[in-house]
Amino acid sequence: MNDRITLGLWSTIERKCHVLLQQRNSKATLLGIHAIMLRNAVENNVNLLTKLISNFSISDPVAGITHARRVFDKSPQKDDTFLCNTMIKSHMGVRQFAESILLYRDLLRHTKFEPDNYTFSSLSKCCGARLVLWEGLEIHNHVLKRGFSSNLYVATSLVDMYGKFGEMGFARKMFDEMLERSSVSWTALIGGYLKCGCMGIAEELFDAMPEKDEAAFNVMIDAYVKKGDMVSANRLFEAMPERNVISWTSMIDGYCSNGNVSEARVLFDAMPVRNLFSWNAMIGGYSQNKQSQEGLKLFHELQTGTTLEPDGVTVVSVLPAIADLGALDLGNWVHQYVKRKKLDRSSNVCTALVDMYAKCGEIAKAREFFDEVKVKESSSWNALINGLAVNGSAKEALEVFEEMKSKGHKPNEITMLGVLLACNHGGLVEEGKKWFVEMENYGLTPQIEHYGCLVDLLGRSGCLEEAENLIETMPYEVNGIILSSFLFACGYAKDVTRAEKVKKKAIEMEPWNDGIYILLRNMYATDKRWSDVEDIKGRMRREGAKKEAGCSTIEANGMVCEFVAGDKIHAQCEEIHLVLEHLLLYMRGLDTPYSNDIGMAKF
């Protein structure tokens, strides 16, 4: 019976409840509507009941779904397929996949519930999400027994399920036996092969697809992006008859991951429609590629030029940029926003806030916020340990490390890197060597970053021979960072002999690193080896290595302004130089009317 005929047979109160349930409601409003239904004895209207249950699960993923299930359990019509499917999908919608399967089993045992194609499509998705093969095989068995194996939607969902399991033999057999296939069926099989790393088979299937839709293009573009093959990704992107926001965002994300932020921005600006995912990808891209100023500008544009509200991903994307520039006022604003929107329940957001405060030098605030976090994950502990380390609070960092272990959190590679960094900044050589060896007791294998940190610690402490031996015996190919670190230690100790052992390789690895040339030049100059000084200057010119210009930033009115030494193209260059001239006169003790200068006041 369609809704129009059904509504025609309903009472006035039923129609009123139906209208109310069509709207977006809070949990409190839904409780009120439920009370009206109970008071007027219309709670057995299956259509109203299904809408009520569905709305409860959407209104609150925790309390809402609990109340929805309570309403369902008290209903005398639990054998109604439509109602049961709604409850199963409601559990699935809040990622309670196990509850969906358990509910299905209970209904089969205790009611006259008859599953249909929608039931099996939902259950297949639940099994695929849980990655429990035996449950998937059980559902497939029920599909065969109930005669739904030839149903297009059910068969497609089973292909998708087996693809998620990585059981491509089962997925392909299911696909080949389908009497009818849709583009969704093809995409499900292609997605399964891509998940298993079978790019060649996926490409063959994509080429063989009779009709390619946006979803098929998107899944292939995503695969190329993850592989780092932006040429193939762009080829498909250009070939798409129509592109949706997912297509554009995948390409933006891909270019950002490959360091081509300018190309990503061209696409971002060309997008016909942007959603929050697009903004997050571009803001995150700027942060990942150390273009923090541009990231903050875009974040400001998101706030002022759109109706979109930043979410947890936006916060995690923008906080590293704030930390990099030391924009503490903006960081405080983001923190208040996080509290207001209750985004501090996410461990990623909490970690990013601790990291931001620490990198801005506000270690007390970082600790204060950390202490407020109710459920602390390893990432949050790591952020605090690292924050204390980079701020020179080595003792406090090691105390937090001990506290972390006492709370039952197992250290990981990032934790140990923070511990070694703390020892490095605190000059704790023996402590650093001890924790480096202790990594094995935690089931951890030191990575090249850990070796680099220990080499730096030994070098800074003057233990050059030990540092050199560690470089020679480590199980990794030495990189430019470790070599330049060792070279600077040699420079500090004025050990020209050891420096010359690694200078050739250091320059080969980082020919653009002006610091290496300057260090060697100064060392040779100290030894009065003027021909070597000239040789270094020549190599520096040939490699195009130039000393980076000094750069500073200030935060004013929520915006971060950047100043580079020697810059003459700044929009307010004249005003800046006028202020500097006034300040110079003032510092020399000369009388200056700068405080009454109208231009100065505006500036």
C-alpha positions in Angstrom: 0.0 0.0 0.0 1.5 3.3 -1.0 1.9 6.2 1.4 -0.9 8.3 -0.2 -3.5 5.6 0.2 -2.2 4.8 3.7 -2.2 8.4 4.8 -5.8 8.7 3.6 -6.8 6.0 6.1 -4.9 7.5 9.0 -6.4 9.6 11.8 -5.6 13.2 12.3 -3.0 12.5 15.0 -1.3 9.9 12.9 -0.9 12.4 10.0 0.3 15.0 12.5 3.0 12.6 13.8 4.0 11.7 10.3 4.6 15.3 9.4 6.6 15.9 12.6 8.8 12.8 11.9 9.6 14.0 8.4 11.5 16.9 9.9 15.0 16.9 11.4 14.4 16.4 15.1 16.6 16.3 18.3 16.4 13.4 20.6 14.3 15.5 23.1 11.7 16.3 20.3 11.5 12.7 19.3 10.8 11.7 22.9 7.9 14.2 22.8 6.6 12.7 19.5 6.8 9.2 21.0 4.9 10.4 24.0 2.1 11.8 21.7 2.0 8.4 19.9 1.7 6.5 23.2 -0.9 8.9 24.6 -3.1 8.5 21.5 -2.5 4.8 21.1 -1.0 5.0 17.6 2.3 3.4 18.6 1.4 0.2 16.7 1.4 2.1 13.3 4.3 0.4 11.6 5.1 3.3 9.3 5.3 5.8 12.2 7.2 3.3 14.3 9.9 2.8 11.6 10.3 6.5 11.1 10.6 7.0 14.8 13.3 4.3 15.2 15.2 5.6 12.2 15.1 9.2 13.5 16.2 8.1 17.0 19.4 6.4 15.6 20.2 9.5 13.5 19.7 12.0 16.3 22.2 10.5 18.7 24.6 7.6 17.8 24.8 6.5 21.4 21.7 7.3 23.4 19.5 7.5 20.3 20.2 4.0 19.1 19.7 2.6 22.6 16.2 4.2 22.9 15.4 3.1 19.3 16.2 -0.5 20.2 14.1 -0.3 23.4 11.1 0.9 21.3 11.6 -1.9 18.8 11.9 -4.6 21.5 8.6 -3.5 23.1 6.8 -3.5 19.8 4.3 -6.4 19.3 5.0 -6.3 15.5 8.6 -7.5 15.5 7.8 -9.9 12.7 7.1 -7.1 10.3 9.9 -7.2 7.7 9.9 -3.4 7.0 10.2 -2.6 10.7 13.0 -5.3 11.3 15.0 -4.0 8.3 14.8 -0.5 9.7 16.2 -1.7 13.1 19.0 -3.7 11.4 20.0 -0.7 9.2 19.8 1.6 12.2 22.4 -0.5 14.1 24.5 -0.5 10.9 24.2 3.2 10.5 26.0 3.8 13.8 28.5 1.0 13.0 27.0 -1.5 15.4 27.5 -4.2 12.9 27.7 -7.1 15.4 24.3 -6.0 16.8 22.7 -6.1 13.3 23.8 -9.7 12.9 22.7 -10.7 16.4 19.3 -9.1 15.9 18.8 -11.0 12.7 19.6 -14.3 14.4 17.2 -13.5 17.3 14.4 -12.5 14.9 14.8 -15.8 13.0 14.6 -17.8 16.3 11.9 -16.0 18.2 9.6 -14.4 15.6 7.9 -15.1 12.2 10.2 -12.5 10.5 10.8 -13.2 6.8 14.0 -11.6 5.5 13.9 -10.1 2.0 16.5 -8.7 -0.4 17.0 -5.5 1.7 17.7 -7.6 4.7 20.4 -9.6 3.0 21.9 -6.6 1.3 22.3 -4.9 4.7 23.7 -8.0 6.4 26.3 -8.5 3.7 27.5 -5.0 4.2 27.7 -5.6 8.0 29.8 -8.8 7.4 32.1 -7.0 5.0 32.6 -4.2 7.5 33.4 -6.6 10.3 35.7 -8.7 8.1 34.4 -12.0 9.7 34.4 -14.5 6.8 32.5 -17.3 8.6 29.6 -14.8 9.2 29.6 -13.8 5.6 29.5 -17.5 4.5 26.6 -18.0 6.8 24.6 -15.1 5.3 25.4 -16.3 1.8 24.0 -19.7 2.8 20.8 -18.1 4.0 20.6 -16.2 0.7 20.8 -19.5 -1.2 18.2 -21.2 1.0 15.8 -18.3 0.7 16.1 -18.0 -3.0 17.7 -14.5 -3.3 20.9 -15.4 -5.0 19.6 -14.2 -8.4 18.5 -10.8 -6.9 20.7 -8.0 -8.4 21.1 -6.1 -5.2 21.8 -9.1 -3.0 24.3 -10.6 -5.5 26.1 -7.3 -5.8 26.4 -6.9 -2.0 27.9 -10.4 -1.8 30.5 -9.5 -4.5 31.4 -6.4 -2.5 31.5 -8.4 0.8 33.9 -11.1 -0.6 36.0 -8.3 -2.1 36.4 -6.7 1.4 37.4 -10.1 2.7 40.0 -10.4 0.0 38.4 -13.6 -1.2 38.5 -12.7 -4.9 37.8 -16.3 -6.0 34.4 -16.2 -4.3 33.8 -12.7 -5.5 34.5 -13.5 -9.1 32.4 -16.7 -9.0 29.5 -14.8 -7.6 30.0 -12.0 -10.3 30.2 -14.5 -13.2 27.0 -16.3 -12.1 25.0 -13.1 -12.0 22.3 -13.1 -14.6 22.1 -9.3 -14.5 24.8 -6.9 -13.6 24.8 -3.2 -12.9 27.6 -0.7 -12.9 27.6 -1.1 -9.1 28.3 -4.8 -9.5 31.3 -4.1 -11.8 32.6 -1.4 -9.4 32.3 -3.8 -6.4 34.4 -6.4 -8.2 37.0 -3.8 -9.4 37.2 -2.4 -5.9 37.9 -5.9 -4.5 40.8 -6.5 -6.9 42.2 -3.1 -6.1 42.1 -3.8 -2.4 44.1 -7.0 -3.0 46.7 -5.0 -5.1 45.7 -6.6 -8.4 45.8 -3.3 -10.4 46.2 -5.1 -13.8 43.0 -7.2 -13.4 41.1 -4.1 -12.1 42.2 -2.1 -15.2 41.1 -4.9 -17.5 37.7 -5.1 -15.8 37.3 -1.3 -15.9 38.1 -1.3 -19.7 35.6 -4.1 -20.2 32.8 -2.3 -18.3 29.8 -1.7 -20.8 28.9 1.6 -19.1 31.2 3.4 -16.8 29.7 5.7 -14.1 31.2 8.2 -11.8 31.7 5.6 -9.0 33.8 3.4 -11.3 36.0 6.3 -12.4 36.4 7.4 -8.8 37.5 4.0 -7.5 40.2 3.8 -10.2 41.3 7.4 -9.7 41.6 6.7 -5.9 43.7 3.6 -6.6 46.1 5.6 -8.9 46.3 8.4 -6.3 47.2 5.9 -3.5 49.8 4.4 -5.8 51.2 7.9 -6.5 50.5 7.6 -10.2 49.1 11.0 -10.8 49.6 10.8 -14.6 47.2 7.8 -14.9 44.8 9.4 -12.3 44.8 12.7 -14.4 44.2 10.7 -17.6 41.0 9.1 -16.2 39.9 12.4 -14.5 40.1 14.2 -17.9 38.2 11.3 -19.6 35.3 11.5 -17.2 32.0 12.6 -18.9 30.9 14.1 -15.6 32.9 14.7 -12.4 31.5 14.9 -8.9 33.0 16.4 -5.8 34.6 13.0 -4.9 36.6 13.0 -8.2 37.9 16.6 -7.7 38.8 15.9 -4.0 40.7 12.7 -4.8 42.8 14.5 -7.3 43.5 17.4 -4.9 44.5 14.9 -2.2 46.7 13.1 -4.7 48.6 16.2 -5.8 49.0 17.3 -2.2 50.4 13.9 -1.2 52.9 14.2 -4.1 54.0 17.7 -3.1 52.4 19.4 -6.1 50.3 21.8 -4.0 50.1 24.4 -6.8 48.4 22.0 -9.1 46.0 20.9 -6.3 45.1 24.6 -5.8 44.4 25.0 -9.5 41.9 22.2 -9.3 40.4 23.4 -6.0 39.8 26.9 -7.5 38.2 25.3 -10.6 35.8 23.1 -8.6 32.1 23.9 -9.5 31.0 22.8 -6.0 33.1 22.3 -2.9 32.2 20.4 0.3 34.0 20.3 3.6 36.0 17.3 2.4 37.4 19.4 -0.4 38.4 22.3 1.9 39.9 19.8 4.4 42.0 18.2 1.7 43.4 21.5 0.5 44.0 22.9 4.0 45.6 19.7 5.1 47.7 19.7 1.9 49.2 23.1 2.7 50.0 22.0 6.3 51.6 18.7 5.1 53.8 20.6 2.6 54.9 23.3 5.1 52.9 26.1 3.4 51.4 27.1 6.7 50.6 30.6 5.8 48.5 29.5 2.8 46.8 26.9 5.0 45.7 29.6 7.5 44.5 31.9 4.7 42.3 29.1 3.3 41.0 28.3 6.7 40.0 32.0 7.2 38.3 31.9 3.8 36.4 28.8 4.8 35.1 30.6 7.9 34.2 33.9 6.2 33.3 32.9 2.7 31.1 29.7 3.2 28.4 28.4 5.4 30.3 25.2 6.1 31.3 24.5 9.7 34.8 23.1 10.4 34.8 19.5 11.7 37.4 17.4 13.5 39.3 16.8 10.3 39.5 20.5 9.6 40.8 21.1 13.1 43.5 18.4 12.8 44.4 19.8 9.4 44.8 23.4 10.5 46.4 23.0 13.9 49.9 22.0 12.5 49.9 25.2 10.5 49.0 27.2 13.6 51.7 25.5 15.5 54.3 26.1 12.7 53.6 29.8 12.6 53.0 30.2 16.4 49.6 31.7 15.8 48.6 31.2 19.5 45.5 33.5 19.4 44.0 31.5 16.5 45.0 28.3 18.3 43.1 29.4 21.4 40.1 30.2 19.2 40.2 26.8 17.6 40.4 25.2 21.1 37.3 27.1 22.2 35.5 26.0 19.0 36.5 22.4 19.7 35.0 22.6 23.2 31.8 24.3 21.9 31.3 21.7 19.2 32.3 18.8 21.5 35.0 17.8 19.0 37.4 17.1 21.9 36.0 13.5 22.2 38.2 12.6 19.2 41.7 11.4 20.2 43.1 13.0 16.9 41.8 16.4 17.9 43.1 16.1 21.4 46.5 15.1 20.2 46.6 18.0 17.7 45.7 20.5 20.4 48.4 19.2 22.8 50.9 19.3 20.0 49.9 22.8 18.9 50.2 24.3 22.5 53.6 22.6 23.0 55.0 23.8 19.7 53.8 27.4 20.4 55.8 27.2 23.7 52.7 27.0 25.9 53.8 23.8 27.6 51.7 24.5 30.7 48.6 24.8 28.6 49.5 21.7 26.7 49.7 19.8 30.0 46.6 21.4 31.4 44.6 20.3 28.3 46.2 16.9 28.4 45.1 16.4 32.0 41.5 17.3 31.0 41.3 14.6 28.4 39.2 11.8 29.9 40.3 8.9 27.6 44.0 9.3 26.8 45.4 7.3 23.9 49.0 6.6 23.1 49.0 9.4 20.5 48.1 12.0 23.2 50.9 10.8 25.5 53.3 10.9 22.6 52.3 14.5 21.8 53.0 15.6 25.3 56.3 13.8 25.6 57.5 15.3 22.3 56.2 18.7 23.3 58.1 18.7 26.6 61.2 17.4 24.8 61.3 20.2 22.1 60.8 22.8 24.9 63.9 21.5 26.7 61.9 19.9 29.6 63.8 16.6 29.4 63.2 15.5 33.0 59.4 16.2 32.8 59.2 14.4 29.4 60.8 11.3 30.9 58.5 11.5 33.9 55.5 11.6 31.6 56.9 8.6 29.8 57.1 6.6 33.1 53.5 7.8 33.9 52.4 6.6 30.5 53.8 3.1 31.1 52.3 2.9 34.6 48.9 3.6 33.1 49.2 0.5 31.0 50.0 2.2 27.6 52.7 0.4 25.7 55.3 2.7 24.1 55.5 2.6 20.3 58.2 3.9 17.8 56.9 7.5 18.1 57.0 7.4 21.9 60.6 6.2 21.9 61.5 8.9 19.3 60.1 11.5 21.8 62.1 10.0 24.6 65.3 10.0 22.6 64.6 13.6 21.6 64.1 14.6 25.3 67.5 13.0 26.1 69.0 14.8 23.1 67.7 18.2 24.2 68.7 17.5 27.8 72.2 16.2 27.0 71.4 12.9 28.8 73.8 10.7 26.9 73.7 7.6 29.1 69.9 7.9 29.5 69.5 8.1 25.7 71.7 5.1 25.1 69.8 3.1 27.7 66.4 3.8 26.2 67.7 3.1 22.7 68.7 -0.4 23.8 65.5 -0.8 25.8 63.4 -0.5 22.6 64.0 -4.2 22.0 62.3 -5.1 25.3 59.1 -3.4 24.1 59.2 -5.4 20.9 60.3 -2.4 18.9 63.0 -2.2 16.2 64.9 1.1 16.0 64.1 2.9 12.8 66.5 5.3 11.0 64.9 8.2 12.8 65.9 6.7 16.2 69.5 6.1 15.0 69.6 9.7 13.7 68.4 11.0 17.1 71.1 9.0 19.0 73.8 10.1 16.5 72.8 13.7 17.1 72.8 13.2 20.9 76.3 11.6 20.8 77.6 14.3 18.4 76.2 17.2 20.5 77.9 15.7 23.6 81.2 15.4 21.9 81.2 11.6 21.6 82.2 11.8 17.9 83.9 8.4 17.7 80.9 6.7 19.2 78.6 8.6 16.8 80.8 7.6 13.8 80.8 3.9 14.8 77.0 4.0 15.2 76.6 5.4 11.7 78.9 2.7 10.2 77.1 -0.2 12.0 73.5 0.8 11.7 71.4 -1.5 9.5 70.2 1.4 7.3 71.7 3.4 4.5 72.8 6.8 6.0 70.7 9.7 4.9 71.4 13.4 4.4 69.9 14.4 7.8 72.2 12.1 9.8 75.3 13.1 7.8 74.6 16.9 8.2 73.9 16.4 11.9 77.2 14.6 12.3 79.0 17.2 10.2 77.7 20.0 12.5 78.9 18.1 15.5 82.3 17.9 13.9 82.2 21.6 13.3 81.3 22.3 16.9 84.2 20.1 18.1 86.5 21.7 15.4 87.3 18.1 14.2 88.2 18.9 10.6 89.5 15.4 9.9 86.3 13.6 10.7 84.3 16.3 8.9 86.2 15.7 5.7 85.4 12.0 5.9 81.7 12.6 5.3 81.7 16.0 3.5 81.6 14.5 0.0 78.7 12.2 0.7 76.8 15.0 2.7 77.1 17.4 -0.3 76.0 14.7 -2.7 72.9 14.0 -0.7 72.0 17.6 0.0 73.7 19.8 -2.6 71.1 22.6 -1.8 71.9 22.6 1.9 73.6 26.0 2.4 74.4 25.1 6.1 76.8 22.4 5.1 78.9 24.8 2.9 78.9 27.5 5.5 80.0 25.1 8.2 82.9 23.8 6.1 83.9 27.3 4.9 84.1 28.5 8.6 86.0 25.4 9.6 88.6 25.9 6.8 88.8 29.6 7.6 89.6 28.9 11.2 92.4 26.6 10.1 93.5 29.3 7.6 93.0 26.9 4.7 92.1 29.7 2.3 92.2 27.6 -0.9 89.7 25.2 0.6 87.5 28.2 1.6 87.5 29.4 -2.1 86.8 25.8 -3.3 83.7 25.6 -1.0 82.5 29.0 -2.2 82.8 27.9 -5.8 80.9 24.7 -5.1 78.2 26.7 -3.4 77.8 28.9 -6.5 77.8 25.9 -8.9 75.1 24.0 -6.8 73.0 27.2 -6.5 72.9 26.9 -2.7 72.1 30.3 -1.2 71.7 31.2 2.5 68.0 31.4 3.2 66.7 34.9 4.0 65.7 35.5 7.6 61.9 35.2 8.1 59.6 36.1 11.0 55.9 36.2 11.6 53.6 38.1 13.9 49.9 37.5 14.6 47.5 40.5 14.5 43.7 40.4 14.6 43.6 36.7 14.0 45.8 36.9 10.9 49.5 35.9 10.6 51.8 38.3 8.8 55.1 37.2 7.4 58.2 39.3 7.0 61.3 38.3 5.0 64.6 40.1 5.2 65.2 42.2 2.1 61.6 41.9 0.9 60.6 45.0 -1.1 57.3 43.7 -2.5 55.2 43.5 0.7 51.9 45.2 0.3 52.7 47.6 3.1 56.4 47.9 2.4 56.4 51.8 2.7 54.5 51.8 6.0 56.8 49.2 7.5 60.0 51.1 6.5 58.5 54.3 7.9 57.8 52.6 11.2 61.4 51.2 11.3 62.8 54.6 10.6 60.8 56.1 13.5 61.9 53.3 15.8 65.5 53.8 14.8 65.3 57.5 15.6 63.6 56.7 18.9 66.2 54.2 19.9 68.9 56.7 19.2 67.2 59.0 21.6 66.0 61.6 19.1 62.7 63.3 19.4 60.1 62.0 17.0 56.4 62.7 16.5 55.7 59.1 15.5 53.0 58.6 18.2 50.9 61.4 16.5 51.5 60.1 13.0 48.1 59.4 11.4 49.6 56.9 9.0 51.3 55.2 11.9 48.0 54.9 13.8 46.4 53.3 10.8 49.2 50.9 10.4 
